[in-house]
């Protein structure tokens, strides 16, 4: 487990077993602000130039716990039905090609 500048300062788990363990453990929180050591991590991030993952620019429902995450997920689920995702396929492929061609 490490903090990644490439992931906007987020935590990264690389082993499937670790990810599954965290997802199934109710004592873990997606919202770092609920972590006991959040002030320490936030201060360290600021010192090293990492952006605040809870700023308006980086805010994401992926960093929220239920019930907020559940409420937002129910709102966006309609946009990600199999039919809706298939309809976006060409646009997503084009955007991926454009982004990869600039690397």
N, C-alpha and C positions, 0 to 999 in steps of 0.2 A: 504494500500500500504506500503510495507516495502522492505528493502534491505536484500537479503538473502546470507549468506555465502555459503550455500549449492548450490545455483544457480550461483556460481562464482562471487558473488557480484552484481548480477543483481537485478532489481526491480521486485517485485512479487505483482500481483493483484489477489485476491482470489474470488471476486464476479463476476459472469458472466456479470452483468449490467455494472460494472466498466470497465471490459476488452472491452466489446462492445463499450462503450462510448469513450474510448481512441482510439480504432482502427478506429472509424468513425470520429474522430476530427482531422482535418488537422493541427491544431496548436500543436499537440503532435508529437514528433519525436522519432523514434526508435533508432536514433543515439544520445546518451547522450551528445556527444561533441557539439551538436547544442543547448543544454539546457543552459539557462543563468547561472544557478548555477552549471554547470558541474565542474568548478575548485574547488568549495567548496566541492562537493561530492567526487571528485577524491582525494583531499587532505585528507579528512576524511577516505576514503577507504585505502589510503596508511598508515595512522596512525594506523588503526586497523588491518592491514595485509591482506586486501582484494586484490586479484590480479586485475591488470588493464584489464578490459574486452575488450580493444582494442589492447592488445598486440598480437603479432603473435600467441602465444599459444592459446588464447581464441577467436580470431577473428571469426566472424560469419556473414553470410549474413542477419541473423535475426535482427542484430543491425544496418542495413543500411536503409536509406530512398530511395525512388525513386529519380532519375532514376537508381542509382547503384543497388538497390535491384531488380528492375524490370529486368534489364539486366542479373543479375546473376540467377534470378529465371527462366528466359526463357532458360538459358543454362542447368539447372538441371531438368527442367520439364520432359524432355525425359526419364530421369532415374527413374521417379516415376509415370509411367503410371500404371493403374490397373494391367496389365499383368506383368510388371516388379516387382511391389511390391509383387504380388502373388508368383513370382519366388523366391523372397527373404525370404518368410515366414519361411521356415524350418531353414535357417541360423539365422534369427533374433530370433526365438524361442530358438534355441540352445544357442545363446549368452546371451539371457535373463536368461535362466536357469543357466548358468555358473555364471553370475554376481550375481544372487539372492542366489546361493548356498554359496557364499563367505561372505554374510552379516551376 
